[in-house]
């Protein structure tokens, strides 16, 4: 039992060393380290002494004193390889590496600069209420400004439309005046022509 505890203790030490060495790695690399260490702990759960007590009485193992130890090591290796392969297959199937890389990116973007002073409430309720009311007023002000801009744009469009119609009216008035002047000239000419014709008749 003591030998088993010492084995687990050694694994813990190795785990801590690997954890310290893993600083700066991405989450997927850390995941692989943690999984392998966990599997190593599981496979080391049965010591060589316990293995001897369980399987040492088998006739095939009595011939060699080292056979149980070799089998225990082989069992540990096979178990490690099998579990690691299963975990790697699961990680590949679930696309775990890409997901953890996205998580790394999100964590990096959300990391707060320790040197940057962040906002903290001052504890004054009136200030908080005033801030909320001010935010509502600013929101309402922006809404009114947007409404005014829309009305101004509509008014400007109407003004331009009225100006175009006024120009058209002026052109029509000018044309009517020209036609009127031309009609007056024709009536005067006709009147003079009539008088001349009458005088000619008188002389005859």
Beta strands, then each sheet from edge to edge (+ up, - down):
end
